Amino acid sequence: AEFTRAMGNIEGDGEDTRAWRSVLADFRRDSAAPGRALVTLRLVLTGQREGPGLPSVLTLLGVDGCRQRLEKARRYAGG
């Protein structure tokens, strides 16, 4: 929910890594455990604990792709 809220600040359809960096900064600032939150976000979006930078991943997925994967993970987790 926190990341989805932070995504509300992105302009356009998420084609700019700079915009995603801003979203991630907001997400980190609002998270109780920023490091854990970013690892969890990466795991949900990519299925991997490590990989390319999140701004690049988010740019490739776009806003709709991110929302779809987050919603799928939420349904899977039962929340």
PyMOL Python script that loads the backbone (N, CA, C, O; Angstrom):
from pymol import cmd

cmd.read_pdbstr("""\
ATOM      1  N   ALA A   1       0.825  -1.193   0.000  1.00  0.00           N
ATOM      2  CA  ALA A   1       0.000   0.000   0.000  1.00  0.00           C
ATOM      3  C   ALA A   1       0.865   1.252   0.000  1.00  0.00           C
ATOM      4  O   ALA A   1       0.540   2.233  -0.668  1.00  0.00           O
ATOM      5  N   GLU A   2       1.970   1.222   0.749  1.00  0.00           N
ATOM      6  CA  GLU A   2       2.837   2.398   0.794  1.00  0.00           C
ATOM      7  C   GLU A   2       3.433   2.702  -0.580  1.00  0.00           C
ATOM      8  O   GLU A   2       3.481   3.859  -0.999  1.00  0.00           O
ATOM      9  N   PHE A   3       3.892   1.651  -1.284  1.00  0.00           N
ATOM     10  CA  PHE A   3       4.497   1.895  -2.590  1.00  0.00           C
ATOM     11  C   PHE A   3       3.450   2.353  -3.595  1.00  0.00           C
ATOM     12  O   PHE A   3       3.717   3.231  -4.415  1.00  0.00           O
ATOM     13  N   THR A   4       2.263   1.764  -3.536  1.00  0.00           N
ATOM     14  CA  THR A   4       1.191   2.178  -4.428  1.00  0.00           C
ATOM     15  C   THR A   4       0.864   3.648  -4.187  1.00  0.00           C
ATOM     16  O   THR A   4       0.625   4.395  -5.135  1.00  0.00           O
ATOM     17  N   ARG A   5       0.853   4.058  -2.939  1.00  0.00           N
ATOM     18  CA  ARG A   5       0.605   5.460  -2.607  1.00  0.00           C
ATOM     19  C   ARG A   5       1.721   6.336  -3.178  1.00  0.00           C
ATOM     20  O   ARG A   5       1.447   7.393  -3.747  1.00  0.00           O
ATOM     21  N   ALA A   6       2.952   5.914  -3.035  1.00  0.00           N
ATOM     22  CA  ALA A   6       4.081   6.676  -3.572  1.00  0.00           C
ATOM     23  C   ALA A   6       4.016   6.750  -5.092  1.00  0.00           C
ATOM     24  O   ALA A   6       4.408   7.754  -5.686  1.00  0.00           O
ATOM     25  N   MET A   7       3.515   5.673  -5.727  1.00  0.00           N
ATOM     26  CA  MET A   7       3.394   5.671  -7.192  1.00  0.00           C
ATOM     27  C   MET A   7       2.407   6.723  -7.675  1.00  0.00           C
ATOM     28  O   MET A   7       2.470   7.145  -8.830  1.00  0.00           O
ATOM     29  N   GLY A   8       1.503   7.149  -6.813  1.00  0.00           N
ATOM     30  CA  GLY A   8       0.539   8.176  -7.189  1.00  0.00           C
ATOM     31  C   GLY A   8       1.199   9.490  -7.565  1.00  0.00           C
ATOM     32  O   GLY A   8       0.578  10.342  -8.201  1.00  0.00           O
ATOM     33  N   ASN A   9       2.460   9.660  -7.175  1.00  0.00           N
ATOM     34  CA  ASN A   9       3.184  10.896  -7.469  1.00  0.00           C
ATOM     35  C   ASN A   9       3.904  10.869  -8.811  1.00  0.00           C
ATOM     36  O   ASN A   9       4.474  11.879  -9.223  1.00  0.00           O
ATOM     37  N   ILE A  10       3.887   9.732  -9.500  1.00  0.00           N
ATOM     38  CA  ILE A  10       4.637   9.641 -10.752  1.00  0.00           C
ATOM     39  C   ILE A  10       3.844  10.288 -11.880  1.00  0.00           C
ATOM     40  O   ILE A  10       2.618  10.192 -11.943  1.00  0.00           O
ATOM     41  N   GLU A  11       4.569  10.940 -12.756  1.00  0.00           N
ATOM     42  CA  GLU A  11       3.928  11.585 -13.893  1.00  0.00           C
ATOM     43  C   GLU A  11       3.982  10.656 -15.095  1.00  0.00           C
ATOM     44  O   GLU A  11       4.945   9.910 -15.271  1.00  0.00           O
ATOM     45  N   GLY A  12       2.955  10.704 -15.910  1.00  0.00           N
ATOM     46  CA  GLY A  12       2.918   9.889 -17.120  1.00  0.00           C
ATOM     47  C   GLY A  12       2.776   8.417 -16.794  1.00  0.00           C
ATOM     48  O   GLY A  12       2.147   8.042 -15.804  1.00  0.00           O
ATOM     49  N   ASP A  13       3.377   7.577 -17.650  1.00  0.00           N
ATOM     50  CA  ASP A  13       3.232   6.133 -17.460  1.00  0.00           C
ATOM     51  C   ASP A  13       4.502   5.487 -16.934  1.00  0.00           C
ATOM     52  O   ASP A  13       4.666   4.271 -17.030  1.00  0.00           O
ATOM     53  N   GLY A  14       5.396   6.286 -16.382  1.00  0.00           N
ATOM     54  CA  GLY A  14       6.584   5.743 -15.735  1.00  0.00           C
ATOM     55  C   GLY A  14       7.709   5.411 -16.677  1.00  0.00           C
ATOM     56  O   GLY A  14       8.413   4.422 -16.474  1.00  0.00           O
ATOM     57  N   GLU A  15       7.897   6.210 -17.700  1.00  0.00           N
ATOM     58  CA  GLU A  15       8.957   5.950 -18.679  1.00  0.00           C
ATOM     59  C   GLU A  15      10.278   6.619 -18.325  1.00  0.00           C
ATOM     60  O   GLU A  15      11.226   6.559 -19.108  1.00  0.00           O
ATOM     61  N   ASP A  16      10.356   7.246 -17.174  1.00  0.00           N
ATOM     62  CA  ASP A  16      11.540   8.019 -16.799  1.00  0.00           C
ATOM     63  C   ASP A  16      12.124   7.481 -15.489  1.00  0.00           C
ATOM     64  O   ASP A  16      11.452   7.490 -14.458  1.00  0.00           O
ATOM     65  N   THR A  17      13.372   7.013 -15.532  1.00  0.00           N
ATOM     66  CA  THR A  17      13.985   6.466 -14.316  1.00  0.00           C
ATOM     67  C   THR A  17      14.106   7.526 -13.225  1.00  0.00           C
ATOM     68  O   THR A  17      14.056   7.195 -12.040  1.00  0.00           O
ATOM     69  N   ARG A  18      14.265   8.796 -13.603  1.00  0.00           N
ATOM     70  CA  ARG A  18      14.351   9.862 -12.591  1.00  0.00           C
ATOM     71  C   ARG A  18      13.051   9.962 -11.797  1.00  0.00           C
ATOM     72  O   ARG A  18      13.075  10.176 -10.585  1.00  0.00           O
ATOM     73  N   ALA A  19      11.929   9.807 -12.475  1.00  0.00           N
ATOM     74  CA  ALA A  19      10.635   9.844 -11.783  1.00  0.00           C
ATOM     75  C   ALA A  19      10.529   8.684 -10.802  1.00  0.00           C
ATOM     76  O   ALA A  19      10.028   8.850  -9.690  1.00  0.00           O
ATOM     77  N   TRP A  20      11.004   7.504 -11.216  1.00  0.00           N
ATOM     78  CA  TRP A  20      10.948   6.337 -10.332  1.00  0.00           C
ATOM     79  C   TRP A  20      11.879   6.510  -9.147  1.00  0.00           C
ATOM     80  O   TRP A  20      11.563   6.059  -8.046  1.00  0.00           O
ATOM     81  N   ARG A  21      13.021   7.155  -9.347  1.00  0.00           N
ATOM     82  CA  ARG A  21      13.925   7.410  -8.214  1.00  0.00           C
ATOM     83  C   ARG A  21      13.220   8.261  -7.159  1.00  0.00           C
ATOM     84  O   ARG A  21      13.379   8.037  -5.959  1.00  0.00           O
ATOM     85  N   SER A  22      12.447   9.228  -7.613  1.00  0.00           N
ATOM     86  CA  SER A  22      11.689  10.076  -6.698  1.00  0.00           C
ATOM     87  C   SER A  22      10.636   9.257  -5.954  1.00  0.00           C
ATOM     88  O   SER A  22      10.454   9.436  -4.749  1.00  0.00           O
ATOM     89  N   VAL A  23       9.941   8.362  -6.658  1.00  0.00           N
ATOM     90  CA  VAL A  23       8.943   7.493  -6.035  1.00  0.00           C
ATOM     91  C   VAL A  23       9.609   6.606  -4.985  1.00  0.00           C
ATOM     92  O   VAL A  23       9.089   6.448  -3.880  1.00  0.00           O
ATOM     93  N   LEU A  24      10.756   6.030  -5.331  1.00  0.00           N
ATOM     94  CA  LEU A  24      11.474   5.168  -4.384  1.00  0.00           C
ATOM     95  C   LEU A  24      11.952   5.962  -3.167  1.00  0.00           C
ATOM     96  O   LEU A  24      11.923   5.453  -2.046  1.00  0.00           O
ATOM     97  N   ALA A  25      12.388   7.198  -3.379  1.00  0.00           N
ATOM     98  CA  ALA A  25      12.814   8.037  -2.248  1.00  0.00           C
ATOM     99  C   ALA A  25      11.635   8.296  -1.310  1.00  0.00           C
ATOM    100  O   ALA A  25      11.792   8.238  -0.090  1.00  0.00           O
ATOM    101  N   ASP A  26      10.459   8.580  -1.868  1.00  0.00           N
ATOM    102  CA  ASP A  26       9.255   8.781  -1.044  1.00  0.00           C
ATOM    103  C   ASP A  26       8.921   7.502  -0.282  1.00  0.00           C
ATOM    104  O   ASP A  26       8.599   7.544   0.905  1.00  0.00           O
ATOM    105  N   PHE A  27       8.998   6.376  -0.966  1.00  0.00           N
ATOM    106  CA  PHE A  27       8.698   5.083  -0.365  1.00  0.00           C
ATOM    107  C   PHE A  27       9.649   4.783   0.787  1.00  0.00           C
ATOM    108  O   PHE A  27       9.219   4.353   1.857  1.00  0.00           O
ATOM    109  N   ARG A  28      10.925   5.006   0.568  1.00  0.00           N
ATOM    110  CA  ARG A  28      11.928   4.768   1.615  1.00  0.00           C
ATOM    111  C   ARG A  28      11.673   5.677   2.819  1.00  0.00           C
ATOM    112  O   ARG A  28      11.742   5.238   3.966  1.00  0.00           O
ATOM    113  N   ARG A  29      11.383   6.929   2.545  1.00  0.00           N
ATOM    114  CA  ARG A  29      11.165   7.898   3.617  1.00  0.00           C
ATOM    115  C   ARG A  29       9.966   7.505   4.487  1.00  0.00           C
ATOM    116  O   ARG A  29       9.987   7.699   5.702  1.00  0.00           O
ATOM    117  N   ASP A  30       8.926   6.956   3.862  1.00  0.00           N
ATOM    118  CA  ASP A  30       7.703   6.607   4.584  1.00  0.00           C
ATOM    119  C   ASP A  30       7.726   5.203   5.182  1.00  0.00           C
ATOM    120  O   ASP A  30       6.797   4.832   5.900  1.00  0.00           O
ATOM    121  N   SER A  31       8.765   4.412   4.903  1.00  0.00           N
ATOM    122  CA  SER A  31       8.837   3.030   5.389  1.00  0.00           C
ATOM    123  C   SER A  31       9.536   2.965   6.736  1.00  0.00           C
ATOM    124  O   SER A  31      10.513   3.670   6.988  1.00  0.00           O
ATOM    125  N   ALA A  32       9.006   2.097   7.599  1.00  0.00           N
ATOM    126  CA  ALA A  32       9.619   1.899   8.918  1.00  0.00           C
ATOM    127  C   ALA A  32      10.983   1.225   8.788  1.00  0.00           C
ATOM    128  O   ALA A  32      11.897   1.520   9.558  1.00  0.00           O
ATOM    129  N   ALA A  33      11.124   0.321   7.816  1.00  0.00           N
ATOM    130  CA  ALA A  33      12.383  -0.387   7.566  1.00  0.00           C
ATOM    131  C   ALA A  33      12.690  -0.282   6.074  1.00  0.00           C
ATOM    132  O   ALA A  33      12.393  -1.205   5.315  1.00  0.00           O
ATOM    133  N   PRO A  34      13.287   0.839   5.647  1.00  0.00           N
ATOM    134  CA  PRO A  34      13.481   1.097   4.217  1.00  0.00           C
ATOM    135  C   PRO A  34      14.238   0.010   3.462  1.00  0.00           C
ATOM    136  O   PRO A  34      13.842  -0.350   2.354  1.00  0.00           O
ATOM    137  N   GLY A  35      15.311  -0.519   4.029  1.00  0.00           N
ATOM    138  CA  GLY A  35      16.079  -1.563   3.353  1.00  0.00           C
ATOM    139  C   GLY A  35      15.245  -2.807   3.115  1.00  0.00           C
ATOM    140  O   GLY A  35      15.239  -3.366   2.018  1.00  0.00           O
ATOM    141  N   ARG A  36      14.550  -3.229   4.138  1.00  0.00           N
ATOM    142  CA  ARG A  36      13.687  -4.411   4.022  1.00  0.00           C
ATOM    143  C   ARG A  36      12.559  -4.149   3.025  1.00  0.00           C
ATOM    144  O   ARG A  36      12.192  -5.035   2.253  1.00  0.00           O
ATOM    145  N   ALA A  37      12.016  -2.949   3.041  1.00  0.00           N
ATOM    146  CA  ALA A  37      10.921  -2.610   2.135  1.00  0.00           C
ATOM    147  C   ALA A  37      11.376  -2.692   0.679  1.00  0.00           C
ATOM    148  O   ALA A  37      10.638  -3.183  -0.175  1.00  0.00           O
ATOM    149  N   LEU A  38      12.583  -2.216   0.396  1.00  0.00           N
ATOM    150  CA  LEU A  38      13.072  -2.254  -0.982  1.00  0.00           C
ATOM    151  C   LEU A  38      13.371  -3.686  -1.429  1.00  0.00           C
ATOM    152  O   LEU A  38      13.110  -4.040  -2.579  1.00  0.00           O
ATOM    153  N   VAL A  39      13.915  -4.510  -0.532  1.00  0.00           N
ATOM    154  CA  VAL A  39      14.176  -5.912  -0.868  1.00  0.00           C
ATOM    155  C   VAL A  39      12.858  -6.623  -1.149  1.00  0.00           C
ATOM    156  O   VAL A  39      12.750  -7.391  -2.105  1.00  0.00           O
ATOM    157  N   THR A  40      11.866  -6.367  -0.319  1.00  0.00           N
ATOM    158  CA  THR A  40      10.553  -6.986  -0.509  1.00  0.00           C
ATOM    159  C   THR A  40       9.927  -6.514  -1.821  1.00  0.00           C
ATOM    160  O   THR A  40       9.353  -7.316  -2.557  1.00  0.00           O
ATOM    161  N   LEU A  41      10.034  -5.237  -2.111  1.00  0.00           N
ATOM    162  CA  LEU A  41       9.496  -4.702  -3.355  1.00  0.00           C
ATOM    163  C   LEU A  41      10.161  -5.369  -4.557  1.00  0.00           C
ATOM    164  O   LEU A  41       9.482  -5.774  -5.501  1.00  0.00           O
ATOM    165  N   ARG A  42      11.487  -5.483  -4.521  1.00  0.00           N
ATOM    166  CA  ARG A  42      12.208  -6.133  -5.624  1.00  0.00           C
ATOM    167  C   ARG A  42      11.757  -7.583  -5.778  1.00  0.00           C
ATOM    168  O   ARG A  42      11.558  -8.057  -6.896  1.00  0.00           O
ATOM    169  N   LEU A  43      11.598  -8.278  -4.670  1.00  0.00           N
ATOM    170  CA  LEU A  43      11.174  -9.671  -4.699  1.00  0.00           C
ATOM    171  C   LEU A  43       9.781  -9.805  -5.314  1.00  0.00           C
ATOM    172  O   LEU A  43       9.540 -10.701  -6.124  1.00  0.00           O
ATOM    173  N   VAL A  44       8.884  -8.932  -4.936  1.00  0.00           N
ATOM    174  CA  VAL A  44       7.524  -8.959  -5.486  1.00  0.00           C
ATOM    175  C   VAL A  44       7.534  -8.655  -6.985  1.00  0.00           C
ATOM    176  O   VAL A  44       6.833  -9.312  -7.755  1.00  0.00           O
ATOM    177  N   LEU A  45       8.310  -7.679  -7.394  1.00  0.00           N
ATOM    178  CA  LEU A  45       8.289  -7.252  -8.798  1.00  0.00           C
ATOM    179  C   LEU A  45       9.080  -8.160  -9.725  1.00  0.00           C
ATOM    180  O   LEU A  45       8.727  -8.314 -10.894  1.00  0.00           O
ATOM    181  N   THR A  46      10.161  -8.770  -9.207  1.00  0.00           N
ATOM    182  CA  THR A  46      11.047  -9.526 -10.100  1.00  0.00           C
ATOM    183  C   THR A  46      11.185 -10.996  -9.738  1.00  0.00           C
ATOM    184  O   THR A  46      11.622 -11.795 -10.566  1.00  0.00           O
ATOM    185  N   GLY A  47      10.817 -11.369  -8.505  1.00  0.00           N
ATOM    186  CA  GLY A  47      11.016 -12.739  -8.058  1.00  0.00           C
ATOM    187  C   GLY A  47      12.450 -13.011  -7.634  1.00  0.00           C
ATOM    188  O   GLY A  47      12.812 -14.161  -7.385  1.00  0.00           O
ATOM    189  N   GLN A  48      13.273 -11.970  -7.547  1.00  0.00           N
ATOM    190  CA  GLN A  48      14.681 -12.101  -7.192  1.00  0.00           C
ATOM    191  C   GLN A  48      15.023 -11.139  -6.060  1.00  0.00           C
ATOM    192  O   GLN A  48      14.429 -10.067  -5.943  1.00  0.00           O
ATOM    193  N   ARG A  49      15.981 -11.529  -5.233  1.00  0.00           N
ATOM    194  CA  ARG A  49      16.426 -10.650  -4.145  1.00  0.00           C
ATOM    195  C   ARG A  49      17.464  -9.636  -4.626  1.00  0.00           C
ATOM    196  O   ARG A  49      17.656  -8.594  -3.999  1.00  0.00           O
ATOM    197  N   GLU A  50      18.121  -9.940  -5.722  1.00  0.00           N
ATOM    198  CA  GLU A  50      19.152  -9.051  -6.267  1.00  0.00           C
ATOM    199  C   GLU A  50      18.912  -8.902  -7.753  1.00  0.00           C
ATOM    200  O   GLU A  50      18.225  -9.716  -8.369  1.00  0.00           O
ATOM    201  N   GLY A  51      19.479  -7.866  -8.319  1.00  0.00           N
ATOM    202  CA  GLY A  51      19.337  -7.685  -9.747  1.00  0.00           C
ATOM    203  C   GLY A  51      19.629  -6.246 -10.139  1.00  0.00           C
ATOM    204  O   GLY A  51      20.276  -5.507  -9.397  1.00  0.00           O
ATOM    205  N   PRO A  52      19.152  -5.861 -11.300  1.00  0.00           N
ATOM    206  CA  PRO A  52      19.388  -4.492 -11.761  1.00  0.00           C
ATOM    207  C   PRO A  52      18.711  -3.481 -10.832  1.00  0.00           C
ATOM    208  O   PRO A  52      17.841  -3.841 -10.039  1.00  0.00           O
ATOM    209  N   GLY A  53      19.108  -2.254 -10.935  1.00  0.00           N
ATOM    210  CA  GLY A  53      18.552  -1.201 -10.094  1.00  0.00           C
ATOM    211  C   GLY A  53      17.041  -1.113 -10.223  1.00  0.00           C
ATOM    212  O   GLY A  53      16.487  -1.267 -11.311  1.00  0.00           O
ATOM    213  N   LEU A  54      16.389  -0.865  -9.108  1.00  0.00           N
ATOM    214  CA  LEU A  54      14.927  -0.783  -9.113  1.00  0.00           C
ATOM    215  C   LEU A  54      14.390   0.293 -10.057  1.00  0.00           C
ATOM    216  O   LEU A  54      13.368   0.050 -10.700  1.00  0.00           O
ATOM    217  N   PRO A  55      15.014   1.467 -10.180  1.00  0.00           N
ATOM    218  CA  PRO A  55      14.473   2.438 -11.139  1.00  0.00           C
ATOM    219  C   PRO A  55      14.410   1.878 -12.566  1.00  0.00           C
ATOM    220  O   PRO A  55      13.463   2.159 -13.301  1.00  0.00           O
ATOM    221  N   SER A  56      15.404   1.095 -12.953  1.00  0.00           N
ATOM    222  CA  SER A  56      15.401   0.488 -14.288  1.00  0.00           C
ATOM    223  C   SER A  56      14.299  -0.552 -14.416  1.00  0.00           C
ATOM    224  O   SER A  56      13.603  -0.602 -15.431  1.00  0.00           O
ATOM    225  N   VAL A  57      14.139  -1.383 -13.391  1.00  0.00           N
ATOM    226  CA  VAL A  57      13.094  -2.411 -13.393  1.00  0.00           C
ATOM    227  C   VAL A  57      11.722  -1.748 -13.477  1.00  0.00           C
ATOM    228  O   VAL A  57      10.873  -2.156 -14.269  1.00  0.00           O
ATOM    229  N   LEU A  58      11.514  -0.719 -12.651  1.00  0.00           N
ATOM    230  CA  LEU A  58      10.231  -0.023 -12.630  1.00  0.00           C
ATOM    231  C   LEU A  58       9.936   0.650 -13.968  1.00  0.00           C
ATOM    232  O   LEU A  58       8.795   0.656 -14.428  1.00  0.00           O
ATOM    233  N   THR A  59      10.965   1.211 -14.585  1.00  0.00           N
ATOM    234  CA  THR A  59      10.788   1.845 -15.888  1.00  0.00           C
ATOM    235  C   THR A  59      10.370   0.817 -16.928  1.00  0.00           C
ATOM    236  O   THR A  59       9.484   1.082 -17.741  1.00  0.00           O
ATOM    237  N   LEU A  60      10.997  -0.348 -16.909  1.00  0.00           N
ATOM    238  CA  LEU A  60      10.636  -1.404 -17.863  1.00  0.00           C
ATOM    239  C   LEU A  60       9.209  -1.906 -17.653  1.00  0.00           C
ATOM    240  O   LEU A  60       8.484  -2.157 -18.615  1.00  0.00           O
ATOM    241  N   LEU A  61       8.813  -2.050 -16.393  1.00  0.00           N
ATOM    242  CA  LEU A  61       7.461  -2.541 -16.096  1.00  0.00           C
ATOM    243  C   LEU A  61       6.399  -1.483 -16.351  1.00  0.00           C
ATOM    244  O   LEU A  61       5.286  -1.800 -16.770  1.00  0.00           O
ATOM    245  N   GLY A  62       6.743  -0.229 -16.097  1.00  0.00           N
ATOM    246  CA  GLY A  62       5.769   0.847 -16.218  1.00  0.00           C
ATOM    247  C   GLY A  62       4.791   0.832 -15.063  1.00  0.00           C
ATOM    248  O   GLY A  62       4.771  -0.105 -14.266  1.00  0.00           O
ATOM    249  N   VAL A  63       3.993   1.857 -14.977  1.00  0.00           N
ATOM    250  CA  VAL A  63       3.043   1.999 -13.873  1.00  0.00           C
ATOM    251  C   VAL A  63       2.049   0.846 -13.866  1.00  0.00           C
ATOM    252  O   VAL A  63       1.809   0.243 -12.820  1.00  0.00           O
ATOM    253  N   ASP A  64       1.476   0.535 -15.009  1.00  0.00           N
ATOM    254  CA  ASP A  64       0.468  -0.534 -15.065  1.00  0.00           C
ATOM    255  C   ASP A  64       1.063  -1.888 -14.704  1.00  0.00           C
ATOM    256  O   ASP A  64       0.447  -2.657 -13.966  1.00  0.00           O
ATOM    257  N   GLY A  65       2.251  -2.188 -15.216  1.00  0.00           N
ATOM    258  CA  GLY A  65       2.900  -3.453 -14.905  1.00  0.00           C
ATOM    259  C   GLY A  65       3.216  -3.589 -13.423  1.00  0.00           C
ATOM    260  O   GLY A  65       3.062  -4.661 -12.838  1.00  0.00           O
ATOM    261  N   CYS A  66       3.661  -2.482 -12.819  1.00  0.00           N
ATOM    262  CA  CYS A  66       3.946  -2.498 -11.370  1.00  0.00           C
ATOM    263  C   CYS A  66       2.667  -2.735 -10.586  1.00  0.00           C
ATOM    264  O   CYS A  66       2.640  -3.555  -9.668  1.00  0.00           O
ATOM    265  N   ARG A  67       1.613  -2.023 -10.942  1.00  0.00           N
ATOM    266  CA  ARG A  67       0.344  -2.193 -10.223  1.00  0.00           C
ATOM    267  C   ARG A  67      -0.167  -3.624 -10.340  1.00  0.00           C
ATOM    268  O   ARG A  67      -0.648  -4.195  -9.361  1.00  0.00           O
ATOM    269  N   GLN A  68      -0.063  -4.203 -11.529  1.00  0.00           N
ATOM    270  CA  GLN A  68      -0.535  -5.574 -11.735  1.00  0.00           C
ATOM    271  C   GLN A  68       0.237  -6.553 -10.860  1.00  0.00           C
ATOM    272  O   GLN A  68      -0.359  -7.422 -10.223  1.00  0.00           O
ATOM    273  N   ARG A  69       1.553  -6.416 -10.826  1.00  0.00           N
ATOM    274  CA  ARG A  69       2.366  -7.341 -10.021  1.00  0.00           C
ATOM    275  C   ARG A  69       2.130  -7.147  -8.527  1.00  0.00           C
ATOM    276  O   ARG A  69       2.100  -8.117  -7.770  1.00  0.00           O
ATOM    277  N   LEU A  70       1.965  -5.906  -8.106  1.00  0.00           N
ATOM    278  CA  LEU A  70       1.680  -5.650  -6.697  1.00  0.00           C
ATOM    279  C   LEU A  70       0.316  -6.213  -6.306  1.00  0.00           C
ATOM    280  O   LEU A  70       0.170  -6.786  -5.226  1.00  0.00           O
ATOM    281  N   GLU A  71      -0.669  -6.055  -7.165  1.00  0.00           N
ATOM    282  CA  GLU A  71      -2.002  -6.588  -6.885  1.00  0.00           C
ATOM    283  C   GLU A  71      -1.978  -8.114  -6.846  1.00  0.00           C
ATOM    284  O   GLU A  71      -2.615  -8.725  -5.988  1.00  0.00           O
ATOM    285  N   LYS A  72      -1.257  -8.721  -7.760  1.00  0.00           N
ATOM    286  CA  LYS A  72      -1.149 -10.181  -7.774  1.00  0.00           C
ATOM    287  C   LYS A  72      -0.499 -10.678  -6.481  1.00  0.00           C
ATOM    288  O   LYS A  72      -0.951 -11.666  -5.904  1.00  0.00           O
ATOM    289  N   ALA A  73       0.547 -10.008  -6.027  1.00  0.00           N
ATOM    290  CA  ALA A  73       1.214 -10.387  -4.786  1.00  0.00           C
ATOM    291  C   ALA A  73       0.283 -10.198  -3.597  1.00  0.00           C
ATOM    292  O   ALA A  73       0.274 -11.023  -2.684  1.00  0.00           O
ATOM    293  N   ARG A  74      -0.496  -9.128  -3.597  1.00  0.00           N
ATOM    294  CA  ARG A  74      -1.435  -8.884  -2.506  1.00  0.00           C
ATOM    295  C   ARG A  74      -2.485  -9.986  -2.443  1.00  0.00           C
ATOM    296  O   ARG A  74      -2.801 -10.481  -1.361  1.00  0.00           O
ATOM    297  N   ARG A  75      -3.024 -10.370  -3.590  1.00  0.00           N
ATOM    298  CA  ARG A  75      -4.013 -11.443  -3.626  1.00  0.00           C
ATOM    299  C   ARG A  75      -3.392 -12.764  -3.174  1.00  0.00           C
ATOM    300  O   ARG A  75      -4.016 -13.527  -2.436  1.00  0.00           O
ATOM    301  N   TYR A  76      -2.177 -13.030  -3.613  1.00  0.00           N
ATOM    302  CA  TYR A  76      -1.487 -14.259  -3.240  1.00  0.00           C
ATOM    303  C   TYR A  76      -1.266 -14.342  -1.733  1.00  0.00           C
ATOM    304  O   TYR A  76      -1.401 -15.404  -1.125  1.00  0.00           O
ATOM    305  N   ALA A  77      -0.920 -13.187  -1.140  1.00  0.00           N
ATOM    306  CA  ALA A  77      -0.644 -13.144   0.297  1.00  0.00           C
ATOM    307  C   ALA A  77      -1.929 -13.119   1.122  1.00  0.00           C
ATOM    308  O   ALA A  77      -1.893 -13.216   2.349  1.00  0.00           O
ATOM    309  N   GLY A  78      -3.061 -12.989   0.437  1.00  0.00           N
ATOM    310  CA  GLY A  78      -4.338 -13.008   1.140  1.00  0.00           C
ATOM    311  C   GLY A  78      -4.745 -11.678   1.740  1.00  0.00           C
ATOM    312  O   GLY A  78      -5.631 -11.612   2.591  1.00  0.00           O
ATOM    313  N   GLY A  79      -4.086 -10.612   1.286  1.00  0.00           N
ATOM    314  CA  GLY A  79      -4.435  -9.306   1.870  1.00  0.00           C
ATOM    315  C   GLY A  79      -5.087  -8.483   0.893  1.00  0.00           C
ATOM    316  O   GLY A  79      -5.458  -7.347   1.190  1.00  0.00           O
TER     317      GLY A  79
END
""", "prot")
cmd.dss("prot")
cmd.show_as("cartoon", "prot")
cmd.util.cbc("prot")
cmd.orient("prot")
